[in-house]
Amino acid sequence: MTATTSTIIKKLLVLFLVFAGLYFAKEFLMPLAVAAVISTLFLPLSSWLENKKIPKVIAVLICILLLLLVLTGIGSLLGWQVIELTNDFELIKQRVFEKIDYLQHYILLHFGVSAATQTDAIKEQQPFFTRLIQSVAGSLTSIFSNFLLILVYIFCIMFYRNHIKKFLIRISPPSQQKEMGQVIHKASRVSQNYLFGLTKMIGFLWVMYWIGFSILGVKNALFFAILCGLLEIIPFIGNITGTTLTLLVAAVNGAGVPMLAGIAATYGVVQLIQGWVLEPLIVGSQVKINPFTTILALVIGDLIWGIPGIFIAIPLIAMFKIVCNHVESLKPYGFLIGEIEIIKKEPVLIKKIKKTIKKLID
């Protein structure tokens, strides 16, 4: 066995052990990692309050209270909209059965497949959908069951942040302690900037989707606007999922082709503004990782930790890239996951919209 082959095998073994450790230590590491990422979002507020001579413990508690207020507000708003939606449950149920009957009749008429055969085919797929629902429910249950623990971790991380930073610097070799301080600062900033930018972008998406859906007359427009915006947390597929759900519910409620086309057009316009204006202006290239790495990070995050893994995958991979950029032996990996510079020529209209939004932000 050559030295090169031996090195490759060792690296693959280490990689396997890392992912195995992350998977089997999920119950311990997942709440801690989520708390660490969320903590970076509130560090500026905590530091500002401390500079105003407010005791550190009070400043941290104010940050946690603010987090709880925001989550309670979003939850209450969604709950209110869901209650309105469930008031029409019987009507929606009736319309769903009508649509199913119509679809079965259409398939029988045009493809010659009997209703019994269609029902059997659907039953064969039930285990898949059951597993999917169980997986989502399990992830949500895990989040809620660990919620109190996450809050405790957030408090501890924010309160002892300087102590933790000094520890990480002290365990580094003397020649690398200064660089370790820079790595900690940059890693904290990249997570903070990403989450802060994502929060602002979701706010803009709520407004745009709500305006579009309200103009079209979509029932429970606010609920679907919030849903589409929140699902933006999951890059690439989140917004498509939200819009698809909106289209399905609108179709069940008897929406015609013009309204359905309008919902699809709203999605297209919002995505255009998001891709050309909001992401470059608000989120920017904060994480500096390429789309392929982003997709891999999301898939691995989902496989290892479920929904929480998806939420923190991008900030964590961005932090890992910063570490790679400061360790000589890891710099090739930092290059591999880094972004590729692509020059895009912006239309004049996009430039004007970007200037307007920048004024609103500033």
URJO-V20360 format. One record per pair of residues at least 24 apart in sequence whose ideal C-beta (glycine too) atoms are under 8 Angstrom apart, sorted by the first residue. I is the first residue (numbers start at 1). J is the second residue. Records with the same first field share a line. If there is no record, write none. Layout:
I = J / J
This chain:
19 = 300 / 304
22 = 304 / 305
23 = 304
26 = 304 / 305
30 = 142 / 146 / 305 / 308 / 309
31 = 146 / 149 / 150 / 153
32 = 153
33 = 305 / 308 / 312 / 316
34 = 146 / 150 / 308 / 311 / 312
35 = 150 / 151 / 153 / 154 / 157
36 = 153 / 157
37 = 191 / 195 / 311 / 312 / 315 / 316
38 = 67 / 150 / 154 / 195
39 = 154 / 157 / 158 / 161
40 = 188 / 189 / 191 / 192 / 195 / 315
41 = 191 / 192 / 195 / 196 / 199
42 = 66 / 67 / 154 / 158
43 = 158 / 161 / 188 / 192
44 = 192
46 = 158
56 = 159
57 = 159
60 = 155 / 158 / 159
61 = 155
63 = 154 / 158
64 = 151 / 154 / 155
67 = 151 / 154
68 = 151
74 = 226 / 230
77 = 222 / 226
78 = 223 / 226 / 227
81 = 220 / 222 / 223 / 226
82 = 223
84 = 220 / 223
85 = 220 / 223
88 = 219 / 253
92 = 249 / 252 / 253
95 = 252 / 253 / 254
96 = 252
99 = 251 / 252
135 = 306
136 = 307
138 = 306
139 = 306 / 307 / 308
140 = 307
142 = 306 / 308
143 = 307 / 308
179 = 326
182 = 326
183 = 322 / 323 / 326
186 = 322
187 = 318 / 319 / 322 / 323
190 = 286 / 287 / 288 / 315 / 318 / 319 / 322
191 = 315 / 318 / 319
193 = 284 / 286
194 = 283 / 286 / 287 / 314 / 315 / 318
195 = 315
197 = 282 / 283 / 284 / 286
198 = 232 / 233 / 283
200 = 282 / 361
201 = 232 / 274 / 278 / 279 / 282 / 283
202 = 229 / 230 / 232 / 233
203 = 229
204 = 278 / 282 / 357
205 = 229 / 232 / 270 / 274 / 278
208 = 269 / 270 / 273
209 = 266 / 270
212 = 262 / 263 / 266 / 269 / 270
213 = 246 / 263 / 266
215 = 262
216 = 259 / 262 / 263 / 266
217 = 259
218 = 246 / 250 / 255 / 259 / 263
219 = 249 / 250 / 253
220 = 249
224 = 249
228 = 267
233 = 310 / 311
234 = 298 / 310
235 = 294 / 298 / 314
236 = 294 / 295 / 298
239 = 267 / 270 / 271 / 274
243 = 267
273 = 353
276 = 346 / 347 / 350 / 353 / 354
277 = 350 / 353 / 354 / 357
278 = 357
280 = 354
281 = 354 / 357 / 358 / 361
282 = 357 / 361
285 = 339
286 = 318
287 = 314 / 315 / 317 / 318 / 321
288 = 318 / 321 / 338 / 339
289 = 314 / 317 / 318 / 321 / 337 / 338 / 339
290 = 337 / 338 / 339 / 340
293 = 317 / 336 / 337
